[in-house]
Amino acid sequence: MFADRAKIFIRSGKGGDGHVSFRRELYVPNGGPDGGDGGRGGDVIFEVDEGLNTLQDFRHRKKFSAKDGEQGGKRRCHGKDAEDIILRVPEGTVIKESESGKVIADMSGDNRRQIVLKGGKGGLGNQHFATATMQIPKYAQPGQPAQELWVNLELKVIADVGLVGFPNVGKSTLLSRVTNAQPKIANYHFTTLNPNLGVVDLEGASGFVIADIPGLIEGASEGIGLGHEFLRHIERTKMMIHVVDAAGSEGRDPVDDIHKINAELEAYNPEIAARPQVIAANKTDLIYSEDEDPVARLKAEFEPKGIRVFPISGATGVGISELLYYVSGEIAKLDNTPIVFEQEYFPEEELLYIDLPYTVEKEDNVYVVEGPKIEKMLGYTNLDSEKGFAFFQKFLKDTGILDELEEAGIQEGDTTKQRAYLKSLAMTMDPIFQVGKNSMTPEFTKAIAEALEARELIKISVLKNCADDPKELASLLAERTRSQVVQVIGKKIVLYKEGKDKNKKIQLP
């Protein structure tokens, strides 16, 4: 069976966790932290393989996962990066997000290799978190999580010309005469069960590729017959050859046949129906009636509309040469840019919209949006760039967060923008201070004040052995250091103090 569609599950690798360890050697009593970084998780990569022409490899295996990155080790040993997983597909394969049907990648033209899902970054080991005031950090950064997705693979063959028409009108016979293709030919409907490709070579003119698909019938665009299964294979073609039984050997009217086929193409994809066409009036060797010339009827009906009609006989070869040279000339006039489907779905962005909780609250005339949903978005978005901030605004609107803020009474000029920006910066920061059982000492407060002068934005971790409430600690620290509390999440405190003009490091929006 010809496999031109498949639905598969793909998963990138998780980043390896950073390691927590300390140097322990003879005569080195205070060796300090030496935990290594975690390795990068493997990417999911799609690559064009010239030796493939079907999606047969994906018919029985449905799940493909890259390996996770290795955890960091002691003595500053970096965890091993995971190998990428490479999925080889035939040229012309379109990768779509399964639920929405949006295009992720079109493996054709210049696009021979594309990373669809990126592996997670490895976490930093505790060696990176040592400071003058925190010399024994007992924590490390976890690796970034993996990404996973269900995708549909659709093979859309790459051809210049598409052969369309009712079953048993002679499409396969024509293909076998003008190319080296050897399709099955028999005198019954739906002889062709798979799309066939053939290359036309012409002396003194440019050749082209023809795609023959199973015959269409009325209602094909709605799933009737076999042709609807393969209509996707003519989506890349630049021109259509309508093959019609001019002799009406099966009792059908050739003019009516053309109208019905065009109606099905219009229903399936109006863009395809609008492409240039030419009519091959086949089986002229079987026309015996002297009362009415069916070829003359076809010309009278369609040539005033700019559609040329060529009387041919697939059996004898009469008229085929004129048809092919005309098609070659018409293709030469058309744009030779390959038809490539543009990317519509961006996994790293779209995965931000998954259903995660969040809260919208008003605290001291400041609107606070918190929760995994907003934190995940800020972790993927660079608000320093104009594009990143535009995406942030679109995210607030599309997810309904902006509507909830408006319902809560937010007005233009309120401070949610600046706070959100500071939170986004803090997402990628690691704590540089820890509050333990001794809580705040004058020395500790002084160290925090100095850090704020140097960095403007810092993160503090409250240890389990600290009896004080993190929110109360944050408020007290802000008061003593003349800073402001950006956020308190669990045991993490984020403080901000605007720097002086010449030493200013953070430009607020």
C-alpha positions in Angstrom: 0.0 0.0 0.0 1.2 3.5 -0.9 1.8 5.4 2.3 1.4 9.2 1.9 0.1 10.1 5.3 1.1 9.3 8.9 0.4 10.6 12.4 3.3 10.3 14.9 4.3 11.5 18.3 7.6 13.3 18.7 9.5 14.4 21.9 12.7 16.2 22.3 15.2 15.4 25.1 15.1 17.0 28.5 18.2 18.9 29.6 20.3 17.2 32.2 20.2 18.6 35.7 23.2 20.5 37.2 25.1 18.7 39.9 25.7 19.7 43.5 29.1 18.7 44.9 32.1 20.1 46.7 35.8 19.6 46.1 37.2 17.2 48.7 40.9 16.5 48.5 43.6 15.9 51.0 45.0 19.1 52.4 42.2 21.1 50.7 39.7 21.6 53.5 37.6 24.3 51.8 37.7 23.3 48.2 34.4 25.0 47.3 31.6 23.9 44.9 32.6 21.8 41.8 29.2 20.6 40.5 29.2 20.3 36.7 26.6 21.4 34.2 24.0 19.1 32.7 24.1 18.1 29.1 21.7 19.3 26.4 18.7 17.2 25.4 18.5 15.9 21.9 16.6 17.8 19.1 14.0 16.2 16.9 15.2 16.9 13.3 13.4 16.1 10.0 15.7 15.5 7.0 15.0 14.9 3.3 16.2 11.5 2.1 16.4 11.3 -1.7 16.1 7.5 -1.6 12.6 7.6 -0.1 9.3 8.1 -2.0 6.7 7.1 0.6 6.1 7.4 4.4 6.1 3.7 4.8 8.6 3.9 7.7 6.0 5.7 9.9 3.1 3.3 9.3 4.0 0.9 12.2 6.1 3.0 14.5 4.3 6.0 15.9 6.5 7.4 18.7 9.9 9.0 18.3 11.8 10.4 21.3 15.2 12.0 21.5 17.4 11.1 24.5 17.7 13.3 27.6 20.9 15.1 28.4 23.2 13.6 31.0 23.3 15.0 34.5 26.4 17.0 35.5 29.0 15.3 37.7 31.4 16.3 40.4 34.8 17.8 39.7 33.2 20.2 37.2 32.4 17.4 34.8 29.9 18.4 32.2 27.1 16.0 31.5 27.1 14.5 28.0 24.9 16.1 25.4 22.3 13.8 24.0 22.3 12.7 20.4 19.7 14.3 18.2 17.0 12.0 16.6 16.8 12.4 12.8 13.6 11.4 11.1 14.2 10.9 7.3 11.3 11.7 5.0 10.8 11.9 1.2 11.0 15.3 -0.5 7.7 17.0 -0.5 6.6 15.9 3.0 4.6 18.5 4.9 4.7 18.4 8.7 1.6 19.7 10.4 0.5 20.1 14.0 -2.1 17.3 14.5 -4.9 19.2 16.2 -4.9 22.5 14.4 -3.6 21.3 11.0 -1.2 24.2 10.8 2.1 23.7 8.9 5.2 23.3 10.9 7.6 22.5 8.1 7.6 21.8 4.4 10.5 19.5 3.5 10.9 20.6 -0.1 12.9 23.2 -2.1 15.9 24.5 -0.2 14.6 23.1 3.1 16.4 19.8 3.4 16.8 19.7 7.2 14.8 21.4 9.9 14.8 21.2 13.7 11.1 20.8 14.7 11.5 20.4 18.5 14.6 21.7 20.3 16.0 19.7 23.2 16.1 21.4 26.7 19.3 23.2 27.8 21.3 21.6 30.6 21.1 23.1 34.0 24.0 24.8 35.7 26.0 23.1 38.4 26.4 24.7 41.8 29.9 25.9 40.9 28.2 28.8 39.1 26.3 30.1 42.2 29.3 30.7 44.5 29.6 34.4 45.5 31.6 36.3 48.1 28.7 36.0 50.5 27.4 32.6 49.4 30.5 30.3 49.2 28.8 26.9 49.7 25.7 26.9 47.4 23.8 23.7 48.0 21.6 23.9 44.9 21.9 23.6 41.2 19.8 24.4 38.2 17.5 21.8 36.8 17.6 21.1 33.0 15.0 22.6 30.8 12.0 20.3 30.2 11.4 18.4 27.0 8.9 19.4 24.3 6.4 16.9 22.9 3.9 17.1 20.0 1.6 15.0 17.8 2.2 15.8 14.2 0.7 14.7 10.8 3.0 13.9 7.9 1.6 14.4 4.5 3.5 13.6 1.3 2.6 16.0 -1.5 4.6 15.0 -4.6 6.5 17.6 -6.5 5.4 17.8 -10.2 5.0 20.5 -12.8 1.8 19.1 -14.3 -1.1 17.2 -12.8 -3.2 14.7 -14.8 -6.9 14.9 -13.7 -10.0 13.3 -15.1 -12.6 10.7 -14.5 -11.6 7.0 -14.1 -10.8 5.1 -17.2 -10.3 8.1 -19.5 -6.7 7.2 -20.4 -4.6 9.1 -18.0 -2.2 6.2 -17.3 -2.0 5.3 -21.0 -1.0 8.9 -21.7 1.6 8.9 -18.9 3.1 5.6 -20.2 3.4 7.0 -23.7 5.1 10.3 -22.9 7.4 9.1 -20.0 9.3 6.0 -18.7 6.7 5.5 -16.0 5.0 2.1 -16.1 1.6 2.5 -14.4 -0.9 -0.3 -14.4 -3.3 -0.1 -17.4 -6.6 -1.9 -17.7 -10.1 -1.4 -18.9 -11.8 -0.9 -15.6 -12.4 1.9 -13.2 -9.8 2.8 -10.5 -7.0 0.9 -12.2 -4.6 3.5 -10.7 -4.5 3.1 -7.0 -1.4 5.2 -6.3 -0.1 8.5 -7.7 2.5 8.0 -10.4 5.2 10.3 -11.5 6.9 10.5 -14.9 9.5 12.8 -16.6 8.7 14.1 -20.1 11.8 14.7 -22.3 11.3 16.9 -25.4 13.7 17.6 -28.2 14.4 21.3 -28.5 12.2 22.2 -25.5 12.2 22.0 -21.7 11.0 18.8 -20.1 8.7 18.6 -17.1 7.3 16.2 -14.5 3.8 14.8 -14.7 1.8 13.4 -11.8 -1.0 11.0 -12.5 -3.5 10.5 -9.6 -6.4 8.0 -9.3 -9.5 9.1 -11.2 -11.9 11.6 -9.7 -15.6 11.3 -9.6 -18.4 13.6 -8.6 -18.2 14.3 -4.9 -14.4 13.5 -4.7 -13.8 16.7 -2.6 -16.2 15.3 0.0 -14.5 11.9 0.2 -16.3 9.9 -2.5 -14.3 7.5 -4.6 -10.5 7.2 -4.5 -9.2 10.4 -6.0 -9.9 12.5 -2.9 -7.2 10.5 -1.1 -4.6 11.8 -3.5 -5.8 15.3 -4.4 -3.0 16.7 -2.2 -0.5 15.4 -4.8 -1.5 18.1 -7.3 -1.3 21.0 -4.8 2.2 21.8 -5.9 1.6 21.5 -9.7 1.7 24.6 -11.8 -0.6 23.4 -14.5 -3.4 20.9 -15.1 -4.1 18.5 -18.0 -7.7 17.5 -18.1 -7.9 14.1 -19.8 -11.4 13.5 -21.1 -13.1 10.6 -23.0 -14.0 12.6 -26.1 -15.7 9.6 -27.7 -18.0 9.2 -24.7 -17.3 5.5 -24.8 -18.9 5.0 -21.3 -21.9 7.1 -22.1 -20.8 10.3 -20.4 -20.8 13.8 -21.9 -17.2 15.1 -22.3 -18.2 18.7 -21.8 -20.1 17.8 -18.6 -17.1 15.8 -17.4 -14.8 18.8 -17.6 -17.3 21.0 -15.6 -17.7 18.4 -12.9 -13.9 17.9 -12.5 -13.4 21.7 -12.3 -16.2 21.9 -9.7 -14.4 19.2 -7.5 -11.1 21.1 -7.8 -12.8 24.3 -6.8 -14.5 22.6 -3.8 -11.2 21.1 -2.7 -8.9 24.1 -3.2 -10.0 27.2 -5.3 -6.3 28.1 -5.8 -5.7 24.8 -7.7 -8.8 25.3 -9.8 -7.5 28.8 -10.8 -4.2 27.4 -12.2 -3.7 27.2 -16.0 -5.4 24.2 -17.7 -5.4 22.4 -21.0 -7.8 19.8 -22.2 -6.6 16.5 -23.7 -9.6 15.2 -25.7 -8.6 11.5 -25.6 -9.8 8.4 -27.4 -10.5 10.3 -30.7 -9.7 7.0 -32.5 -13.1 5.7 -31.1 -15.2 8.6 -32.5 -17.5 7.1 -35.1 -20.4 9.5 -35.1 -20.7 11.8 -38.1 -23.6 13.8 -36.7 -21.7 15.8 -34.1 -18.0 16.3 -33.5 -17.4 16.1 -29.7 -14.0 17.8 -30.1 -15.6 20.8 -31.8 -18.1 21.0 -28.9 -15.2 21.0 -26.4 -13.4 23.8 -28.3 -16.5 25.9 -28.6 -17.2 25.6 -24.9 -13.7 26.1 -23.4 -11.4 27.8 -25.9 -13.2 31.2 -25.6 -12.4 30.9 -21.9 -8.7 30.6 -22.7 -8.5 26.8 -22.2 -6.9 25.1 -25.3 -8.3 21.7 -26.4 -6.0 19.1 -28.1 -7.5 16.0 -29.8 -5.3 13.1 -28.9 -5.3 9.3 -28.9 -3.3 7.6 -26.2 -3.6 4.3 -28.1 -2.2 5.5 -31.4 -0.1 8.5 -30.2 -1.9 11.0 -32.5 -1.8 14.6 -31.3 0.3 13.9 -28.2 3.4 15.7 -29.4 1.5 19.0 -30.1 0.0 18.7 -26.6 3.3 18.2 -24.9 5.1 21.1 -26.7 2.2 23.4 -25.9 2.4 22.5 -22.2 6.2 22.9 -22.1 5.8 26.4 -23.6 3.1 27.4 -21.1 5.2 26.2 -18.1 8.1 28.3 -19.3 5.9 31.4 -19.0 5.0 30.6 -15.4 6.9 31.5 -12.3 9.4 28.6 -11.7 9.6 29.2 -8.0 8.7 25.9 -6.3 5.4 25.9 -4.4 6.4 25.7 -0.7 3.9 25.8 2.1 4.7 28.5 4.6 5.2 27.8 8.3 2.1 28.5 10.4 2.8 26.8 13.6 5.9 27.6 15.8 6.2 24.9 18.5 8.2 27.0 20.9 5.5 29.7 20.8 2.4 27.6 20.5 3.3 25.4 23.4 3.0 28.4 25.6 -0.7 28.4 25.2 -1.3 25.1 26.9 -3.8 25.1 29.7 -1.8 26.2 32.8 -3.1 28.0 35.9 -2.6 31.7 36.6 -4.0 34.4 38.9 -4.8 38.0 38.5 -4.7 40.2 41.6 -4.4 43.8 42.7 -1.9 44.6 45.4 -1.3 48.2 46.6 -2.5 49.6 43.3 -0.3 47.2 41.4 -1.8 44.5 39.2 0.0 41.1 39.7 -0.3 38.2 37.3 1.3 35.0 38.6 1.3 31.3 38.0 2.9 28.7 35.7 1.2 30.0 32.6 2.8 33.5 32.7 6.1 32.2 34.0 6.4 29.7 31.2 5.7 32.4 28.7 8.2 34.8 30.2 10.8 32.0 30.2 10.5 31.6 26.4 10.2 35.3 25.5 12.9 37.9 25.2 11.2 41.2 26.3 14.3 43.2 25.5 13.4 43.0 21.8 10.5 44.8 20.1 9.3 41.5 18.6 9.4 39.8 22.0 7.4 42.5 23.7 4.9 42.4 20.9 4.5 38.7 21.3 4.0 39.3 25.1 1.2 41.7 24.4 -0.4 39.3 21.9 -0.1 36.5 24.5 -2.0 38.5 27.1 -4.7 39.3 24.7 -5.1 35.8 23.1 -5.1 34.0 26.5 -7.7 36.2 28.1 -5.4 37.6 30.7 -5.8 41.1 29.4 -9.6 40.8 29.7 -9.3 39.8 33.3 -6.9 42.7 34.0 -9.5 45.1 32.5 -12.3 43.5 34.6 -10.1 44.0 37.6 -10.0 47.8 36.8 -6.6 48.2 35.2 -6.0 51.5 33.4 -3.4 52.6 31.0 -0.3 53.7 32.8 -0.7 51.2 35.7 2.5 49.4 36.7 1.9 45.9 35.5 4.1 46.3 32.4 7.2 47.2 34.3 6.6 44.6 37.0 6.0 41.9 34.3 9.3 43.0 32.6 11.2 42.7 35.8 9.7 39.3 36.5 10.7 38.1 33.1 14.3 39.1 33.8 14.2 37.3 37.1 13.0 34.1 35.5 16.4 33.4 34.1 18.3 34.5 37.3 19.6 32.3 40.1 19.5 33.2 43.7 22.8 34.9 44.9 21.8 35.0 48.6 20.3 32.6 51.1 18.4 33.5 54.3 18.9 30.8 56.9 18.1 30.4 60.6 19.9 33.5 61.6 17.5 35.5 59.4 18.7 39.0 58.7 21.8 40.3 60.2 23.4 43.8 59.6 26.1 42.1 57.5 23.5 40.3 55.4 21.5 43.5 54.9 24.6 45.4 53.9 25.6 42.6 51.4 22.2 42.8 49.8 22.3 46.6 49.5 25.7 46.3 47.8 24.4 43.7 45.4 21.4 45.9 44.5 23.7 48.9 43.8 25.8 46.7 41.4 23.1 44.6 39.8 19.7 46.5 40.3 17.8 43.2 40.3 18.6 40.2 42.6 17.0 37.0 43.7 17.1 35.6 47.3 16.4 32.1 48.5 14.8 31.5 51.9 16.0 28.2 53.4 13.7 25.8 55.2 15.5 26.5 58.5 14.4 30.2 58.4 11.4 30.7 60.7 10.4 34.1 59.1 7.7 34.5 56.5 9.2 35.2 53.1 6.7 38.0 52.4 7.6 39.7 55.7 11.3 39.3 55.0 10.9 40.8 51.5 9.1 43.8 52.9 11.7 44.4 55.6 14.6 43.9 53.2 13.0 46.4 50.7 12.6 48.9 53.5 16.2 48.6 54.7 17.8 48.6 51.3 15.4 51.2 49.8 14.4 48.8 47.1 11.1 47.4 45.9 9.7 43.9 46.0 9.1 42.6 42.5 7.7 39.3 43.6 7.7 36.6 46.3 7.1 33.1 44.9 7.3 30.4 47.6 10.7 30.6 49.1 12.1 33.0 46.4 12.3 36.8 46.8 13.1 39.2 43.9 14.1 42.8 44.8 14.8 45.7 42.4 16.5 49.1 42.9 16.8 51.4 40.0 20.3 52.4 39.3 21.7 55.9 38.8 21.8 57.3 35.3 25.4 56.5 34.5 25.3 53.1 36.1 21.8 52.1 34.9 21.7 48.5 33.7 18.0 47.8 33.2 15.9 50.0 30.9 12.2 49.7 32.0 9.5 49.7 29.3 
